[in-house]
Structure formats: C-alpha cells, structure tokens
C-alpha cells in the first residue's frame, strides 16, 4: 500500500484531506462503522492478543532450546509477527476515518505510510521468507535427512534468518532516502502541514520497488511455499499409506520417528497455509492497484478501498496472531513447556 501512496505525484497530496472526508460509494456512517470495527476494535484487540501470544512463543522456544533447527525458524517468525502487529496497531489507529478527519498539522496518509505501513511491509516480507525457508527445509529433511542436518546446522539456520532480515531491510534504504517528512504550505487552507517531500524523481525508483517488493517477491514466496507444501502433503499421504505396510519388526522402531517428524511437517503446513491465506487479500489489492491506479487508498475510490484495506489488514492481524494456538494444539512439547512456564518466572514473594 505504501508503494502506491508514494507513487502519486506531490500535487495529489494537497487534496488528500478533502478526499478522505468525502464518500462516493458508501454512506459516511457505513464507512465509519466498518472501518472503526475492523481497525479500532477487532484489529486492536486481536493485535494485542497476538503480541502477547508471540511473546509467549518466544519464551517457550527459548526455554526449549535450539537443538532442533525448527525452533530457530519459529522464533524468528514470532519476532517478525510482533513487529508486524505493532506496526499494524499504529496504522489501525491512524487509518480510521476519525483520525483522518482530525484538523491536525499533518497529512495523515503521509504519516501513516512513513511510520507504519512501510515498516509493517518489512516484517511481513521477512516473515514470508522465513516461512518459505521452513517449508523448503522440511522438504529437504524428508528426502535427505542426514545430509540436510549436517549442512543446515543451528548456526547456518541462524545465519540464514539474519540474512533475511538484512536483505529485506535493503528495500527500505531507497524509500527513506527518497522520502522525508517536512513542512508544506497548502494554499486552499492557508496552513502548513507535515507532508511527504521527495528527493529527485521518485516515480522511477518507486515503480521499480513496487514491482520487486509488491509483485515479484511476494508471489515468488507464495509459489515456493505452495510447492513445498504440496510436496509435504504428498509425502504425508504416502507415509500414511506405507505405515500400514511396515513389518512388525521395524514398525516399533520407525513409528516414533515418523510420528515426531510428521507432527513437525503438519505444523509447518498449517503455519504456511495460514500465512498465505491471510496475505491473499493484500496481494490481490496490490495487484489490482498495479493495473488500475485509481484504486489507490486516497484517490477516486478511497471510501471503498478504506473498507477493503480494513478487511485485508484484519486478515493480516489474524495471520500474525494465531500461531500460538497452532503450536499449543499441534505440539505437545510446546504445550507442556507453556503450562510449566510460570514456574520459571519469579514471583514477587520469591524475589523477597
């Protein structure tokens, strides 16, 4: 979304406040009810619960240790989800129609894009890369478990995760170099407001960034996750069929390993499926705006897009918040560690 906002020419920012106060497709009361419900009520409540749940995820994974590489990956996903939810908390407040209509010396959409939406996109993209890595790693572990465990060690997994964070961070460098907030005079209101200013010609830079970060990378990540999940699902079905064909002599020896391995695969499948499902609305919006720029949030269809974005960001909030429930239901080790987590937190009486 921030890419499309910055792709507009500076002259269009001057009419943003009046554009946001009008409504073409929806009655004003409907627009306010839907966006308030999705942004301020459901989005904020689910977001706070999700942040709390991901903090618990981090504590549990750290307590479990990193003997298994998957814990490093899941912990990195939890960190990305916290960053995604915290930036969504800010954007939920600032994208609400009440905030947009406030008479404050700031162009609201410029502020939202600069301090919330671009950082949010950063964490979402990092989470996508890490989820794809987890799916690919599980596939490789199934085909050549011994070789993969020797190659993808804990240090290698940690290095790859750090590289993802650093690589996606490069996307923000040209953005924050080209765009900055400064005072701008608006003749129609005879007032000055903090608004976006550009260094050089932003169209060429942001057009390229939009193609890479909103089209190429997301769909490459989605494709990788889908292909990996299809392979994992096929392997699960085959193993379930072959399990009944094992002889009694080897059945007991392999059953425990297969059961543990299959639980991890199922958990990765669910996490990947949730990630893709909850990101589909935002991806469709980005693709649609790429073909029809009039669908931008502050342009001709701003009231309709406000509702669409409120639904898309609510879906992203759900996707970043439900992993705790997935781990609790599908992993007995996680569940047992969570239930005993309170024993490791010193109470005020113990501190005395």
N, C-alpha and C positions, 0 to 999 in steps of 0.2 A: 504493500500500500504506500509506504513512504516513497518508493521509487516513482510512482505515478504522481504523487504530490510535488516532488521536486522537478519532475519533467515539465511542469507547467511553466509558462513564462512569468516573469515577475509582475507584469501588468495585471494578471488574473488574480493575484493575491489581494489586490486592492479592493476587489469586490467580494471578498470571501465572507466578511461579516454579514453583509446583507443577503448573500446567497444562502447562508446557513439558517437565517431566520425565516426563509420562505419555504413553502412546501408545495410541490407540483402534483405529485401522485397520491399523497396520503394526507388526510386531515391532520392538523397540527397535534390534536390531542392523542390520536393514534400513534403518531411518531414518537411523542414524548413517553407514552405508556410503554411501548415496545422497547425503546432504547433504554429507558430507565430500568425496566425489568431485567433486560439482558445484561446491560453494562453495570449498573449500580447495585442491583440486588443479587441476581443469580451469579453474575460474573465475580463480584467481590466476595460473596460468601463461599462459593466453590474455590475461588483462588486462595483465600486464606486457609481453608481446609487443606488444599493441595500443598501449599507451602509447609504447613505443619506436618503433613504426611511425608513429604520428601525429606524434611529434616530427620524424621524418624527413620526413613530408608537409609540415609547416610549413617546415622548412629548404628543401625543394625549391621550394615555391611562392614563398617569399620570394626565392630565388635566381632563379627565372624572372621575377619581377616581376609587375606587375598591369596589363599592357597589355590583357589580356583580363579582363573582369569576373568570369568564372567562377573565376579563381584566388582572388579575394577571398572568394567564396562557399565554395569548397572549403577554404580556410584556416580560415574561421570554423567549418566543420563539424569540422575536425581539432581545433580548440581545444575545442569542445563535447564531442567524443569523449574527449579527455584528461580533462576534468572528470568526465564520466560514468564512465569507467573507474577513476579514482582513488577516487571515492566508492563504486563497486562493490567495490573492493579492501577498503575498510573494512567494508562491510556483509557481504561474504563471510566475513570472519573472525568478525564478531560474530553472524551468523545461524546459525553452525554449532552443532549440538547440544552440543558440548563446551563452548563458551563460554557457552551458555545455562545449563548445569548448574553453572557455577562459583559458589562461595559468595563473592560479592563484594558490597560495599555499594552496588550499582547495580541498578536494574530494567533488565535488558538490553534489552528491546524499546523501552523509553522512550529509552534512549541511542541505539540504532540509528536510530530514527525521527528523532531530533533532529539528530544529527550526520552521518548518512549518507544515509538514504532521501530526505528532502526535498531536500537539495542535488543528489542524483542525479536526481530527477524534474525539477528545474530545468534541468539540462543536456540531458536527453532532450527536453524540450519545446522548448528553444531550437533543438536540432538538427532537430527536426521542422519548425519554422517556416522555418529556413534551407533545408532540403531542398525544402520546398514552394515557396519563393521561387525556387530554382534551376530547378525544373521549369516553373514559370509563365514565368520569364524566357526559357527555351529555346523555349517555345511562341510567345511574342510575337516573339522574334527570327526565327522561321521565317516568320511571317505578315507582319511589317513590320520587317525587319532594320535598315534605315537609320533609321527613326523611333525604334525602341527603343534603338539605340545612342546616339542623340542625347539621349534622355530619361534612360535608365538608364546614367549615366556611372559612372566609378570612385568618385567622391565620393558619388553617390546610392546605389550599392550598399553602400558602407561605412556610410553613414548608416542605411540600412535594417537592416543587420546589427546595428549598435549599438542601434537601437530595439528589435529582437527581444530582445536581452539585457536591456535595461532594462524592457521591458514584462512579460516573464515574471518578472522579479525582483519585480514588484509582488505576485505571488502569495505570496511568502514573507513579506511585511510583516505581514499579519494573523495568519499562523501563528505567527511568532516573537514577536508581540505577545501573543497569547492563551496561548501555551505557553511554559513555562520549567522548568528543572530545579532542584529544591530537595530538601532532606531531608524524608522522610516516614516516620512510625513505623508498623511492621507488628506488630500485637499477636500474631499467630499465631507469629511467630518471635522476638518480643521484641527487635527490632532496628530500626535506622533505615537507610534506603537513599535514594540519589538517585533521584528519580522525577519524573514529569511533574506539574506543577501548572497550573491554569487560571486565567486572569483572566476574570471574568464567566461567561457561559453559552456554552460552546464549541460546543454542538450546532448552534445556528442558523448560526454562522459557518462551521463545517466542513462542514455539509450543503451550503451554497451553494458553498463552494470545491470540494468533491468534484464537484458537478455541472459546474462550469465547467472545472476543470483535468483531471479524470479521465474525463469523458464528452464534453462539448461540444468543447473544444479538440482533444483527440486525434483524434476522429472527423471533425472539420472538416478537420484537417490531412491525415488519411488520404484523405478524399474529394478534396481538392484535388490531392494527389499522384497518386492513381489516375486522375482525369480528365485531368490534364496528361500523364501517361504514356501513356494510351490515345490521346490526340491525337498525341503524338510518335511512337508506334509506327505509327499510321496514316500519318503523314507520311513516315516512313522507308520503309514499304512502297510508297507511291505514288511516291516519288522513285526507288526501285529499279526500278520498272516504267518510269518516264519516262526513266530514264537511257539505256535502250536505244533510245529514240526520238529522241535528240538528233542533229542533223546533225553531220557531221564538222567543219564549220566552227566550230561553237560548242562542240563536245564537249570539246576540249582546254582551252578557257578556263574552262569551268564545272566540269570534273571535279575539279580541285584544290580549289576552294572547297567543292563538295558533299562531297568526301571528308573534309575537315577538319571541316566542320560536322556531318556525320553521326557522326564519332568522338566529338565532344563530346556529342551527343544520346544516343548509345549508352551513354556513361559515366554520364550523368545518370540514364538509365533504370535501369541496373544498381544505382547507389547508392540510388535511390529504392525499387526493388524489395527490396533488402536491408534497408533501414530499416523498411519496412512489415512484411516477413516476420518479422523478429526482434522487432518490437514487438507482433505479434499476440497471443502468449501472455499478456503482461502486460495488454493491453487486454481480453482475454476474462476474465481474473481480476477486473479492476476492475469490469467489467460484471456478472459473476456475484455479486460481493460486494454490489453495489448492490441486487440483487434478494433476496439471501439473506445477511444479515449474519452468520449462524452460520459462514460460510466464512472468517471472519477468521483471521489467522495464529495468534492466541493464544487462540482460542475453542474450540468443540466439536471442530472438525476440524483442530486445529493441526498434528497429525503429518502428515496428508495434505497440508495446504497447505504445510508445510515442503518437501516433495518437489516440489510444483508450483511454488513460488516459486524453488526452486533451479534448475529447468529454465528458467523464464522469465528469470531473471537471467543464466543461462549463455547463452541466446539473445541477450540484450541485449549481453553481453560480446562475442560473435561479431560482432554487427552493428556495434559500435564499433571492432572490431579489423581487419576485413578490407579496409578501404578502400585501404590501402597496396597490397595485391595487385591490387585493381581498377585503380588508377592505373598500376601497373607493367606489367600485361598489356595494358591498353587504350590507353595514351598513350605513344607513342614519345618525345615531348618530356620527359615525366616520367621515363621510363626512362633516357634519355641523361643528363639532369641528375643523377639519382640515382647513376649509375655514375661520374660525374665529381665528385660532391660531396666526396669525400675530398681532392681537390686544393685545395679552398678551406679545409680545416680544418688549421691549422698543427700540425705535429708537434713533439715536444719538441726535436728537433735543429734545426728551423727557428727555434724561439724562442731558441735559443742563438746 
